[in-house]
Structure formats: C-alpha cells, structure tokens
Amino acid sequence: MAESRPPLVLASASGIRRKLLAGAGLHFAVDAADVDERAILALAAVSALDRPQQAAWLAAAKAQSVGRRHQGAVVIGADQMLELDGDVLHKAPDAPAARATLWRMRGRAHRLHSGWALYQDGQLVRSGVSSATLHVRSFSEAWLDAYVAANSEALTSAVGAYQLEGQGIQLFERIEGDYFTILGLPLLPLLAELRRLAIIET
C-alpha cells in the first residue's frame, strides 16, 4: 500500500501560483490567507529584517494563518516584494497609480524578492526566499500609454503593474534571476523541499 501523505494547501489567491503548482503535477486545495500585510511589514522592520527576509516572513505569516484551519495538511505560503532604491512598492490601486509606478521604474533596475514557507500542525517546517533583478528599458510615454490601455488586469493584480508572461515582458531590457521567482513562487527550491520531506514523490 502506498504511504499516506498529508494533503497540500496553497494559502494564496494568486492564479499564477495555482497554475505553477498544477503544472508541476501537484494536487492541492486553495485557501487564500487574509492577513494585514502592512502590519506584518511594520513588525518586520522593527525586527531589523532586510527586504528578502521580510518577504519570507510574509509568506510564513500567510501559511500560519491558513494552517490553523487545516490540521494535518502542509500549507504553502508565498509572498512577493518589489524593492526600488530601498523603497517597497505595492500593488497599484488603479490605472493612473500603475502608470506612475511604471514611469518611476523606467530606465532603472528593481529587485523582486519571492518568499515561500511550509507550515504544518503549528510548526513552520521550512521557509526560503529567492531574488531577481529586472532592468526596465527607457520606453516612450506613447508606448506606456498604449501598454496601460491594453493591460488593465496586470496593472492592479501584480506588484510592479506587469506580468512577465504577457505583454509586460516588453518593459525589460535585461533580467537576472529565476523565471519562477519573478512570477512569485520559487518553484525549484519549494519542490526540492517537498521531496526532501517525502510530501511528494521522490
């Protein structure tokens, strides 16, 4: 008889993260975390955590929040943080704010920190973070206006107001880092840890 493995739960409403896990062949439930990210980040800043550590902390907080509702399950938490010149940029509330964010990033490099965490039965099992650097090209205002008009969903649903797997790729001249990290879930280290823990097939 095959060894019984604990169920997996993704503590995120992100469609991209669901697609990545499903594409990797994992079977899981989805239960989106509802946490006060600004309050968690304020606490992390007081604790003198750097930006990558803050992303991992947010991922762990989300996994813990959902983990309380799923006894026995292994909960996957994830979060992503965009850092530009030391500032953390959040999702834009509307198209004008997204345009302002994109114009600020024009011709400059920013860092994406993607944290992940595994939580089970009151314990943080493991967490990690991966980072990538993205160099935005010096696009014209006319191009930016056309991009904003054509990408309403990406503008407010993704930090940085772009989706790399779509037209957002045209924002960049160079990218340094793992593709999955940029999408918001460092899939390779996460899968390696799930295999190490015998939660998925080795």
JOFEN-V773386 format. One record per residue. N is the residue number from 0. RES is the residue in three letters. SS is DSSP state (alpha for helix, beta for strand, coil for the rest). PSI is psi in whole degrees, 0 to 359 (none if undefined). D_LAST is the distance of its C-alpha to the last C-alpha in Angstrom with 2 decimals. Layout:
[[N:RES:SS:PSI:D_LAST] [N:RES:SS:PSI:D_LAST]]
//
This chain:
[[0:MET:coil:136:16.51] [1:ALA:coil:143:13.08] [2:GLU:coil:136:12.36] [3:SER:coil:132:13.99] [4:ARG:coil:149:12.35] [5:PRO:coil:149:14.85] [6:PRO:coil:155:16.14] [7:LEU:beta:141:15.89] [8:VAL:beta:130:19.26] [9:LEU:beta:121:20.30] [10:ALA:coil:55:23.49] [11:SER:coil:143:25.02] [12:ALA:coil:2:27.47] [13:SER:coil:123:26.50] [14:GLY:alpha:326:26.18] [15:ILE:alpha:316:24.47] [16:ARG:alpha:320:21.66] [17:ARG:alpha:317:21.27] [18:LYS:alpha:319:21.29] [19:LEU:alpha:313:18.66] [20:LEU:alpha:317:16.12] [21:ALA:alpha:320:17.15] [22:GLY:alpha:331:17.04] [23:ALA:coil:358:13.39] [24:GLY:coil:13:12.86] [25:LEU:coil:147:12.67] [26:HIS:coil:127:15.07] [27:PHE:coil:159:17.28] [28:ALA:beta:164:20.91] [29:VAL:beta:128:23.26] [30:ASP:coil:97:25.75] [31:ALA:coil:135:27.47] [32:ALA:coil:148:28.59] [33:ASP:coil:92:32.32] [34:VAL:coil:160:33.13] [35:ASP:coil:93:36.07] [36:GLU:alpha:321:34.52] [37:ARG:alpha:320:37.88] [38:ALA:alpha:320:38.35] [39:ILE:alpha:318:34.92] [40:LEU:alpha:323:35.63] [41:ALA:alpha:318:39.06] [42:LEU:alpha:320:37.64] [43:ALA:alpha:321:35.12] [44:ALA:alpha:319:38.08] [45:VAL:alpha:327:40.07] [46:SER:coil:4:37.22] [47:ALA:coil:33:37.48] [48:LEU:coil:142:33.94] [49:ASP:coil:176:33.64] [50:ARG:alpha:313:32.52] [51:PRO:alpha:319:28.80] [52:GLN:alpha:325:28.73] [53:GLN:alpha:322:30.59] [54:ALA:alpha:318:27.98] [55:ALA:alpha:323:25.26] [56:TRP:alpha:316:27.78] [57:LEU:alpha:317:28.39] [58:ALA:alpha:317:24.73] [59:ALA:alpha:321:24.54] [60:ALA:alpha:321:27.82] [61:LYS:alpha:318:26.66] [62:ALA:alpha:318:23.49] [63:GLN:alpha:318:25.75] [64:SER:alpha:315:28.37] [65:VAL:alpha:327:26.16] [66:GLY:alpha:331:24.23] [67:ARG:coil:338:27.55] [68:ARG:coil:357:27.62] [69:HIS:coil:75:24.19] [70:GLN:coil:130:23.95] [71:GLY:coil:337:20.52] [72:ALA:coil:157:18.76] [73:VAL:beta:118:16.73] [74:VAL:beta:130:19.05] [75:ILE:beta:117:18.41] [76:GLY:beta:148:21.64] [77:ALA:beta:147:22.69] [78:ASP:beta:157:26.01] [79:GLN:beta:142:27.70] [80:MET:beta:134:30.90] [81:LEU:beta:126:33.28] [82:GLU:beta:125:35.48] [83:LEU:beta:114:38.65] [84:ASP:coil:40:41.01] [85:GLY:coil:348:39.81] [86:ASP:beta:146:40.26] [87:VAL:beta:125:37.59] [88:LEU:beta:134:38.10] [89:HIS:coil:173:37.22] [90:LYS:coil:139:36.98] [91:ALA:coil:138:40.41] [92:PRO:coil:339:42.28] [93:ASP:coil:176:44.11] [94:ALA:alpha:316:44.80] [95:PRO:alpha:321:47.53] [96:ALA:alpha:322:45.34] [97:ALA:alpha:318:42.51] [98:ARG:alpha:318:45.04] [99:ALA:alpha:320:46.23] [100:THR:alpha:313:42.72] [101:LEU:alpha:321:42.10] [102:TRP:alpha:325:45.52] [103:ARG:alpha:325:44.83] [104:MET:alpha:347:41.63] [105:ARG:coil:129:43.54] [106:GLY:coil:12:43.65] [107:ARG:coil:165:41.51] [108:ALA:beta:143:37.98] [109:HIS:beta:166:35.89] [110:ARG:beta:137:32.58] [111:LEU:beta:127:29.77] [112:HIS:beta:118:27.66] [113:SER:beta:113:24.57] [114:GLY:beta:152:23.27] [115:TRP:beta:157:20.27] [116:ALA:beta:149:19.67] [117:LEU:beta:130:17.61] [118:TYR:beta:135:19.97] [119:GLN:beta:129:19.81] [120:ASP:coil:51:22.78] [121:GLY:coil:7:25.17] [122:GLN:beta:136:22.94] [123:LEU:beta:109:21.80] [124:VAL:beta:314:18.29] [125:ARG:beta:149:17.91] [126:SER:beta:162:19.74] [127:GLY:beta:174:20.28] [128:VAL:beta:143:22.48] [129:SER:beta:149:22.83] [130:SER:beta:153:26.24] [131:ALA:beta:151:27.85] [132:THR:beta:129:31.50] [133:LEU:beta:129:33.26] [134:HIS:beta:113:36.75] [135:VAL:beta:135:38.91] [136:ARG:coil:168:41.61] [137:SER:coil:78:45.30] [138:PHE:coil:163:45.65] [139:SER:coil:163:49.01] [140:GLU:alpha:325:50.13] [141:ALA:alpha:317:50.66] [142:TRP:alpha:317:47.07] [143:LEU:alpha:317:45.86] [144:ASP:alpha:319:48.10] [145:ALA:alpha:321:46.76] [146:TYR:alpha:313:43.14] [147:VAL:alpha:319:43.90] [148:ALA:alpha:329:45.73] [149:ALA:alpha:353:42.92] [150:ASN:coil:54:39.90] [151:SER:alpha:321:40.86] [152:GLU:alpha:315:37.38] [153:ALA:alpha:331:35.76] [154:LEU:alpha:321:38.70] [155:THR:alpha:353:38.07] [156:SER:alpha:348:34.44] [157:ALA:coil:138:32.89] [158:VAL:coil:134:33.70] [159:GLY:coil:351:35.82] [160:ALA:coil:32:37.04] [161:TYR:coil:158:34.89] [162:GLN:coil:117:31.77] [163:LEU:coil:331:30.43] [164:GLU:coil:359:29.15] [165:GLY:coil:213:32.76] [166:GLN:alpha:343:36.23] [167:GLY:alpha:338:35.37] [168:ILE:alpha:335:34.08] [169:GLN:alpha:353:37.79] [170:LEU:alpha:342:38.40] [171:PHE:beta:148:36.79] [172:GLU:beta:337:37.85] [173:ARG:beta:145:34.89] [174:ILE:beta:134:31.44] [175:GLU:beta:109:29.54] [176:GLY:coil:175:25.99] [177:ASP:coil:136:22.71] [178:TYR:alpha:317:23.29] [179:PHE:alpha:327:20.87] [180:THR:alpha:318:22.61] [181:ILE:alpha:325:25.88] [182:LEU:alpha:345:24.83] [183:GLY:coil:8:24.08] [184:LEU:coil:103:20.32] [185:PRO:coil:88:18.56] [186:LEU:alpha:321:15.44] [187:LEU:alpha:309:13.61] [188:PRO:alpha:327:13.91] [189:LEU:alpha:313:13.27] [190:LEU:alpha:321:9.90] [191:ALA:alpha:320:9.04] [192:GLU:alpha:321:10.50] [193:LEU:alpha:323:8.89] [194:ARG:alpha:318:5.36] [195:ARG:alpha:324:7.72] [196:LEU:coil:1:9.41] [197:ALA:coil:30:6.85] [198:ILE:coil:330:8.76] [199:ILE:coil:165:6.42] [200:GLU:coil:137:3.80] [201:THR:coil:none:0.00]]
//
